[in-house]
Amino acid sequence: MKISNNWLKEYITTDLKVEKISEYLTDIGLEVEGVDTFESVKGSLEGIVVGKVLTCEQHSNADKLKITTVDVGNGKVLNIVCGAPNVTAGQIVPVAVVGTKIYGKDGSSFDIKEAKIRGEVSQGMICAEDEMGLSEDHAGIMILDENKFEVGKNFAGYFDLTNDQVYEIGLTPNRTDAMSHYGVARDLNAYLITHQIEADFKKINANPLEVEGTTEFQIEVEDAALCPKYLGAVIENIEVRPSPEWLKERLKAIGLSPINNIVDITNFILHGYGQPLHAFDADKITGKKVKVGVNEKGTKFTTLDGVERTLNGTEIMIKDGQDNPMCIAGVFGGQNSGVSETTKTIFLESAYFNPVGIRKGAKFHSLNTDASFRFERGVDPNMTRTALTHAITMIQEIAGGKMVGDLLEHYPTKIEDHYIILRYSKVEQILGTKIHNEKIKEILKALEIKVLNEIQNGLEISVPSYRADVTREIDVIEEILRIYGYNKIDSPQKISFTPVKLNFDDQDALENAWARTLQSNGFNEVMNNSLTSVKDETDAVRLLNPLSGDLAFMRKSLLEGLLENADYNIKRKNANIKFFELGKIYHKKGTYVERKQLAILVTGRDESENWLQPKSVTDFYKLKSYVKVLLDVLPVTIEEKYLEDIRFSDGVEFFANGKILARLGKVPPELLKDADIEQDCFYAEIELEAAQSLRNQDNLKFKDIPKFNKTRKDLALLVDKKVTYAELYKSARNNPSKYLKNINLFDVYEGKNLPEGKKSYAMSFELLNEEKTLEEKDITEVMNSLIKTFVKDFSAELRS
């Protein structure tokens, strides 16, 4: 949300600098993400002075160029080569001197420098209107009135230029009260008051209205639940024309394009006070009656953008006396009832609509407007009259209209403020610090929260209706905290907690344990959107009402999101990546399938470069080691097999007890190319539900530390290249000896001095008798048994 500093000052006057205001707004939850500069004329005409053309002669080497001498004041005369057809001696003109930056219409710019043009020195530029950003006129240089402009003066001094600072506020969805300049000023004022910082806040109220005659117009609300409050006014004899410059500049500063005075006024009220308004051409309202209700399902309705829409029968609609739709209430106006240049009488609407109804209508038609953004979150019902009267006053002043008849109003049941009991003890408990009771009351008053009654250890309070999100005691405590200041709350000196026994049926416990393990190994957790676009729609779950084409499907895999994360980091010189994500994937295979996975992506160096380990590029085996560490908590024997999956160029699959536990491997080049990544990436995904189902509640067991030493024996085996270590490991694990404890592969060799088609595995075996010292005959028996199995099953040969 954009907030103009100049506009903000209309409601709160303070000597604070923009930087300090940004700091305070961020402190109270209105996070300022940036501050941009707005200029009504780019460059603010800086470096342009008033000059007088003394002489003007034809350029000897160019038919379309003139050589001029120009007096720019203080006795300084410049030689300027000019190509304008209308330049002559004696003219008063704007001159851009050397060092001035000129801005083009396309956003480009160039600096005025002393240069030679066709052999003649030029020391500046005589400017046309479009070259200064004053208009689109490029017929020739701008000629000034010698009676109004003085030679040597700054040209900018003759114009009322707008220079503004615009805050970009990252507003949270609950803060509907701050979706306007007045709302931000009100919130800032609460902070300044409680911190004794001088400021003058101008509270607004409804304007008195001058009414002439009566009106035949009527309003009818068919269902008060859809529209609890509706007001309208009829204004005659208006003239639709361009808005005055000050109004245009207000809207331009926050990124809006001026349209005409009526539309601009409604936009000014919307962004000024947070109350959307809508103006109808009153002469197009059949029966002089405005109705609020619904139309039948299937009704066709053309909106202001020229799109014909089919109504679903639940939208809140504004209709005429014959039930013809004129506007999707609070969302978008209709083409046939909109204000045009020929409009002479308008019906101006100000209302409070049911937020849920507005949200459903906007989502169904994929319409997201400034009005729906506010209505669907809940505007202030008590702002409707104030905003409407201010708009009427502006229309009378700017468009020359007059209001006929009194305000038309439907408001059968008053919307009450929120009644809440606040306990001082609860405030202290939640904040962890004691705030004086009088300070609490001071903050509440600054927030316009009324203290109805003081009770034992607390207050009965009334929260104004514009704070739609403050409905509970805890909400009030949060309000107190953000105004009091998060930075004033000291960190606790001690933390108390009660240890609890892990519940192995709890999947969250497994997820948290795995997350901590990965974090301790240098991983960072990411969270990506479940909505995405897909190239292959096979088995994909498509949304019925997507926000956009890029968010039309539920993700089928976590890989694409992690690749996007990797690409973003690599392009910012962070090429060494260890990411993981806990999230769900979705498929449609006859029925809808939803599974939760732990996904891991690694790329770049596994460890930072150093003198001991200059090259530590991660690889498949490093990824595999991380996955094995995670799965080791499961009390099952895990097997692996080769994986065929288009998401892996080389991969394996882990499974146990007939359940697939994990898939891991190298990301294929084509996927990396799509993600614009030029370095190898390795990806793994673990099926969380399958892992949880294999978890044993009694897998935590204690054993005494062995009293006797282990014995290690090594074997170097020559086997066919197609034999995998996993096969050898499984075969050794099946050995019946109770002494064999650990098996490890410490070397693999292929190449010189080995027969064709062979490779060598060097494996170590740890043996232990937990009851006595292991005897040599027992060791020999185990090793002979292993060798016999390897020879029989794999035709292995021993290497010396």
Secondary structure, 3 states (H helix, E strand, C coil): CEEEHHHHCCCEECCCCHHHHHHHHHHCCCEEEEEEEEECCHHHHCCEEEEEEEEEEECCCCCCCEEEEEECCCCCEEEEEECCCCCCCCCEEEEEECCCEEECCCCCEEECCCEEECCEEECEEECEHHHHCCCCCCCCECCECCCCCCCCCEHHHHCCCCEEEEEEEECCCCCHHHCCHHHHHHHHHHHHHHCCCCCEECCCCCCCCCEECCCCCEEEECCCCCCCEEEEEEEECCCCCCCCHHHHHHHHHCCCCCCCHHHHHHHHHHHHHCCCEEEEEHHHCHHHEEEEECCCCCCEEEECCCCEEECCCCCCEEECCCCCEEEECCCEEEHHHCCCCCCCCEEEEEEECCHHHHHHHHHHCCCCCHHHHHHCCCCCHHHHHHHHHHHHHHHHHHCCCEEEEEEEEECCCCCCCEEEEEEHHHHHHHHCCCCCHHHHHHHHHHCCCEEEEEECCEEEEEECCCCCCCCCHHHHHHHHHHHHCHHHCCCCCCCCCCCCCCCCCCHHHHHHHHHHHHHHCCCEECCCCCEECCCCCCCCEECCCCCCHHHCEECCCCHHHHHHHHHHHHCCCCCCEEEEEEEEEEEECCCEEEEEEEEEEEECECCCCCCCCCCCECCHHHHHHHHHHHHCCCCCCCEEEECCCCCCCEEEEEEECCEEEEEEEECCHHHHHHCCCCCCEEEEEEEHHHHHHCCCCCCCCCCCCCCCCCEEEEEEEEEECCCCHHHHHHHHHCCCCCCEEEEEEEEEECCCCCCCCEEEEEEEEEECCCCCCCCHHHHHHHHHHHHHHHHHHHCCEECC
